[in-house]
Amino acid sequence: MDKFLRWLETAQRRHPHYLPLRGLFYHPRKTDRIRSFPSRCNITLLLDGRGEFRDGKLRSIEGPCLFIQRADVPHEYGPVTTWEELSLVYSPEAEQQLEQAGYLRRHYRPIQQIGNLMPLIRQLLQLGASSPSTRYTADRIDRLADLLLLETVAEARPVWASEQEGQVWKLRESIDAHPERTMDFGAWPREHGMSDAVFRRLWSGLSPLPPQRYQQRARHRVACRLLVESDLSISQIASEAGYNDPLYFSRVFHKLAGFSPRQFRNKHQGLHGY
């Protein structure tokens, strides 16, 4: 199949999906090296070939694998000679939904069973290369891309280069599972036998946000969900999200959401039928 770049930003959706794809790109023989600050979030599946990818450090990668370029974060990647890639392009606004779905938990991960994904990949390629668009094409592409990402997460196994990397991975999993817990990120590296510099380097491979801000974002997601899906008071939600001071919680929430907790609830709760 020949290469194609299909933009879907203006495509009509008859049944809008929660993760609308902004673009779909396929190149069977990519040769150029990319250095840029992307304005969108790109999730690239390296189907075949090998090369390099920088996510805080320059690493050698080999297909099949998946790597992520977040919006407005500098990145660099490219093949040694040529490689085959399929890229899913999302808007910056979609990063929170991608994060909540678990699709951005690691900037790079190998794909263990590419054969299980090939039916989805072939359908995406067929729809992406088809012209002109038919009814429901964009709807199908959105859902196939979501399902493809879900399958890469479902089959992924942690691959750690060292015991220390595994410890940092488990720290992130702990934050995801219990963001409300109080954690001393300054003391954590020493308690686990690593320097601050090593911890920062290993953490940067998992998230562009420092640990404190990553936990803050995780708490924010908890608060958003409870504001929409429950009748708990603002004070109770602050406590559930890990904040002892409701006023401080309200200030942090307003900074992240652009609304006070009460305004956010009034704006979104009715849309979900609660």
N, C-alpha and C positions, 0 to 999 in steps of 0.2 A: 504494500500500500504506500502511496506517495504521502509526503508530509502535508499537514494542513494546520491552520490556525483559525479557529472558529470562535468569534466573540458572540456572547449570548446576553449581553447587558440589556439590549433592547428587544430581545426575543419575547414573544407573547407566551405567557404561562396561563393555561386554562385551569390548572390546579396547582397553585404556587406551593413550593416546598420550603421547609424552614431553612434549607441550605442551598439557595440558588447559585448555580455555577455561573461565573462571569466569563469564563473562557475555557476552551479545550484545545490543547496543542499536542501534535504528534510529529515526531521526527524520527524516521527509521535509521538515519545515518548522520547524526549530529557530529560536527567536527570542531565547532568554535567554543571558546572558553568565555564564560559570562562573569562580569564583575559589575555590580550595580546595587542601587538602593531600590528595591521593587516597591511600587506604589500599591501592589496587591499582594495577597497571600498565595504563594504557589506551592502546591504539593506535587512533587515529581516522582513518578515511578520509573526507575532505570530498569528497563526490561532485559537488556543485554549489553555487555561491554563493561569497561572499567575506566576509572579516571580518579578525580580528586574532588573533594567538597570541603569548604571551610565553614565551620559552625563554631567559631571561637578558636579552633585550631584546625590546621589543614590535615585532612585524613584521606587515605586511599579508600576507594569504595569500588564495589564490583556488583553487577547485577546478578540476580534480581534483588532490588532493594528500593527503599523509599527515603527521600529526603525533603526537607521543608525549608522554604525561604519565607520568613514572616515579612509582613508589610513594614517598610521603612527601617529594616535592619540590613546592614551591608552584608552581601554574600558573594561567594566566588565558587564556581564549579565548572567542570568541563571534562571531556574524555581524554584519554591518553592518545588515541587515534580517532576512533568513532564509537558511538554508542546509540542505542535505540531508547527513546524516552517518550513517555506520555505524561503530560502535565495538566493538572486541574488548577484552575485559577479562580480564586475567591476574592471578594471585596474585603477591605480592612475591617469593615463592620461585622463580617462573618466570623472573625477570629474568636470571639467569645463563645459562639455556638460550636465552633470547631473544637475549642478547648474543653467545653462542657461534654462534648461527645467523646473526648479522649483521643482525638485524632492528632493533637499537637504535643503529645506528652514527650516525645523524643524527636530531636531534629533529624536523626538518621536511624534507620533500623533495617536490617536485612529481612527479606521475605523468604520464609522457609519453604512454602509450598506454592510456587507460582502457578502450577498446573490447575490448582483449585480456583484461581482467579481468572484464568484465561477466558472462560465463557463471558464474564462481565467485561473484560477488556475488549474482546472482539465486538461485543454489542456497542460499546462506547465508540470504538473506532468506526464502525459502520454508520452510526448515527452522526458522528462528528464529520465524516467525509461526505455524507449525503447532501445532495443539492437538487432542487430547492428544498427548503424546510417543509415538512409535512405537519399536520396537526399533531399536537402533543409531543413533538420532537424535543423541545426544551424541557418539558416535564419529565420525559423518559431519561434524558441525560442527567438531570438533577438527581433523580432517584438512583440511577445506576452508579453515579459517582459516589453517592452516600453509601450505598451498599458495598461498593468496592473498598472504600476506606474502612467500613465496619469489619469486613473480612480480613483486612491487613492487621487490624487491631486484635481480632479474635484469634488469629493464628500466630501472633507474634510471641516470641519467647525472649526474655531479657538476655542480652549478650553483653557481658561485662568484661572490659579489658583488664580489670584488676578488682581485688576485694574492696578497695576504697571506692571505686566507681559503683559497685553494688550497694555499698552503704549509703551513698548519696542518692541513688535511685530509690532505696527504701525510705529515705527521709521524705522524698517528694511524694511517694505513695502514702505515707503517713499524713502529710499535710492534706492531700486530696481526700483522704478518708475522714479525717478529723481536723478540719481547719480551725475549729473553735479552741483547740488546746493551746495553752501558753507554751511557747518554745523559746529557748535562749540560743539564737543562731550564732551569737558570738562565742559561746562556750562549746557548741556542738562539735566543731572540728577537733578541738583538743580532747574532748571526751572520746572521740573515735580515732585518735592517733594520727591526725593529719594536720598539716599546717593550714593557715588561713588561705595562703596562695593556692595550694592544691585544691582546697575546698571550692574556692571561687572558680578555678578552672574547670573542675568536674561539674559543678552546678551549672556553669554557662553552657555546657553541652546539653543540658536538659531544658533550660528555659532562659530567654533573654532578660527576664525579670530577676532581680536579686531575691533571696528567700523571703525577706520581710514583705516585699511588695507582692510576691507570688501568693503568700498566705493571705494578704489583704484582699487580693482578687478572689481567692477561693472563699473567703468569708463573705465577700460581696455577693457572690453567686448564691450562697445559702440564704442570705438576707432577701435577695430578689425573689427567690422561690417562695419563701415563707410569707412575704408581703402579698404575693399574688394568690398563693394556694391555701393560706390559713387565715384565721381570725385572731391570731395572737396579737397582743398589744405591741407597740413599738419597743417598749422596754423589754418585753419577753423575747422579741426577735433579736434585739441587741445581745441579750444573754446567750441565746441559742447560737449566735454567730461568733461568740467569743469575746464580746465587749462588756466590761463591767460598768462603763459609764454610758448611758443612753445618749447624752448630749454629744460626747465624742464620737459615738457611733453615727449619729445624725450628720455631723460635720464631714466625717470620712465618706459616708454614703453619698452626700450631696456632691462632694468633689469627684467621685467616680461616675455617678449617674447623671449629674446635672439637675437632679430633683431631690427634694427632701424625701425621706421614707414615706411620709404620708401622701405627698404629691405623686410619688411613684405608684403607690397602692391605688390611689384614685384613678390614675391614668390607665393602669393595666389590669386591675382585678376584674372589671366588668367585661373585658375582652375575652376572658377565659371562662366566664359563666360561673364565677364563684360569688 
